[in-house]
């Protein structure tokens, strides 16, 4: 009773293809030197003097003689405006400007102050001090009022409290989102003036 099993092997011929490149990698910054393929350009020399419309080859030769680069400053002009300058220094100056702009940029955060409809006066004052501190820092404040149990029957107390907050902050803040009820909580967003 010996059974003879035969296995058939089939080979599949598969080829792995690389993805098709749609276009060449893009270069950051302006075109420079041999990347400028326009026959004539408006040329500004290293001192900032406008030399008028010149053949691109002559402009490249002038840049090489000065030991600098020919950089396209205004590519959309007719003819494009090019300047003889040090490309490395230009890139460095642009990086410095971008870093400075990022440093000066303020990210506005939304801080949340949580209250209850029957908040005590001292607790309310502490929350208002914190809110004023947030406005001084330039942040927005989201005031959230939570209702529990039977407090939902007295929503007018919550609205009255939020109107009090609005009145107390009228000199330093403006209302960005009017008080509204969402489920069991009422909320309002204030932004610094």
JOVENNOR-V875452 format. One record per backbone hydrogen bond with DSSP energy under -0.5 kcal/mol. NH is the residue of the N-H (numbers start at 0). CO is the residue of the C=O. E is the energy in kcal/mol with one decimal. If there is no record, write none. Layout:
BEGIN
nh=NH co=CO e=E
nh=NH co=CO e=E
END
This chain:
BEGIN
nh=2 co=0 e=-0.7
nh=4 co=2 e=-0.7
nh=6 co=4 e=-0.5
nh=8 co=6 e=-0.5
nh=11 co=9 e=-0.5
nh=13 co=11 e=-1.0
nh=16 co=14 e=-0.6
nh=21 co=19 e=-0.5
nh=32 co=69 e=-2.8
nh=34 co=31 e=-2.3
nh=35 co=32 e=-1.5
nh=36 co=34 e=-0.8
nh=40 co=53 e=-2.9
nh=41 co=79 e=-2.5
nh=42 co=40 e=-0.6
nh=42 co=51 e=-2.7
nh=43 co=81 e=-2.0
nh=44 co=48 e=-2.4
nh=47 co=44 e=-1.5
nh=50 co=42 e=-2.9
nh=50 co=48 e=-0.6
nh=51 co=42 e=-0.7
nh=53 co=40 e=-3.0
nh=55 co=38 e=-2.7
nh=58 co=54 e=-2.1
nh=59 co=55 e=-2.6
nh=60 co=56 e=-2.1
nh=61 co=57 e=-2.3
nh=62 co=58 e=-2.1
nh=63 co=59 e=-2.4
nh=64 co=60 e=-2.4
nh=65 co=61 e=-1.6
nh=66 co=62 e=-0.6
nh=66 co=63 e=-1.0
nh=67 co=62 e=-2.7
nh=68 co=84 e=-2.6
nh=70 co=68 e=-0.7
nh=70 co=82 e=-2.8
nh=71 co=30 e=-2.8
nh=72 co=70 e=-0.7
nh=72 co=80 e=-2.3
nh=73 co=80 e=-1.7
nh=76 co=73 e=-1.0
nh=80 co=73 e=-1.8
nh=81 co=41 e=-3.3
nh=82 co=70 e=-2.9
nh=83 co=43 e=-2.2
nh=84 co=68 e=-2.5
nh=84 co=82 e=-0.7
nh=86 co=84 e=-0.7
nh=89 co=85 e=-1.9
nh=90 co=86 e=-2.6
nh=91 co=87 e=-2.2
nh=92 co=88 e=-2.5
nh=93 co=89 e=-2.3
nh=94 co=90 e=-2.3
nh=95 co=91 e=-2.2
nh=96 co=92 e=-2.2
nh=97 co=93 e=-2.3
nh=98 co=94 e=-2.4
nh=99 co=95 e=-2.4
nh=100 co=96 e=-2.4
nh=101 co=97 e=-2.2
nh=102 co=98 e=-2.1
nh=103 co=99 e=-2.0
nh=104 co=100 e=-1.0
nh=106 co=104 e=-0.5
nh=107 co=105 e=-0.7
nh=108 co=106 e=-0.5
nh=110 co=108 e=-0.7
nh=110 co=139 e=-3.1
nh=112 co=141 e=-2.5
nh=113 co=111 e=-0.5
nh=114 co=143 e=-2.9
nh=116 co=145 e=-0.7
nh=118 co=115 e=-1.2
nh=123 co=119 e=-2.4
nh=124 co=120 e=-2.3
nh=125 co=121 e=-2.1
nh=126 co=122 e=-2.2
nh=127 co=123 e=-2.3
nh=128 co=124 e=-2.1
nh=129 co=125 e=-2.0
nh=130 co=126 e=-2.3
nh=131 co=127 e=-2.5
nh=132 co=128 e=-2.1
nh=133 co=129 e=-2.1
nh=134 co=130 e=-2.3
nh=135 co=131 e=-2.2
nh=136 co=132 e=-1.5
nh=137 co=134 e=-1.2
nh=138 co=133 e=-2.4
nh=139 co=108 e=-2.4
nh=140 co=189 e=-2.9
nh=141 co=110 e=-3.5
nh=142 co=140 e=-0.6
nh=142 co=187 e=-3.1
nh=143 co=112 e=-3.0
nh=143 co=141 e=-0.6
nh=144 co=185 e=-3.2
nh=145 co=114 e=-2.1
nh=145 co=143 e=-0.5
nh=146 co=183 e=-2.8
nh=150 co=147 e=-2.5
nh=151 co=148 e=-1.2
nh=152 co=149 e=-1.6
nh=153 co=150 e=-1.6
nh=154 co=151 e=-0.6
nh=156 co=153 e=-1.0
nh=157 co=153 e=-0.8
nh=158 co=154 e=-2.3
nh=159 co=155 e=-2.3
nh=160 co=156 e=-2.1
nh=161 co=157 e=-2.3
nh=162 co=158 e=-2.1
nh=163 co=159 e=-1.8
nh=164 co=160 e=-2.1
nh=165 co=161 e=-2.3
nh=166 co=162 e=-2.3
nh=167 co=163 e=-2.4
nh=168 co=164 e=-1.3
nh=169 co=166 e=-1.1
nh=171 co=168 e=-0.5
nh=172 co=168 e=-2.5
nh=173 co=190 e=-3.0
nh=175 co=173 e=-0.5
nh=175 co=188 e=-2.6
nh=176 co=188 e=-1.9
nh=179 co=186 e=-2.0
nh=181 co=184 e=-3.5
nh=184 co=181 e=-1.6
nh=185 co=144 e=-2.5
nh=186 co=179 e=-2.6
nh=187 co=142 e=-1.8
nh=188 co=176 e=-1.6
nh=189 co=140 e=-3.3
nh=190 co=173 e=-2.8
nh=192 co=171 e=-2.2
END
